[in-house]
């Protein structure tokens, strides 16, 4: 598994969990969904993702979207 797949899987999981928390706990959890969406959008323009940077430091294999460590 490379960094790209882990980042996408993590982002999708966080979005789904925050939607469930917004439904059953508090609508304020939608701010987490907003944060993930903004982070994905900025990383599509800049190529920088904090999670990809951290995973690269742990020595995981880079992918096409986040090639550098």
HELIX and SHEET records of a PDB file:
HELIX    1   1 UNK A    3  UNK A   24  1                                  22    
HELIX    2   2 UNK A   27  UNK A   29  5                                   3    
HELIX    3   3 UNK A   30  UNK A   46  1                                  17    
HELIX    4   4 UNK A   50  UNK A   57  1                                   8    
END                                                                             
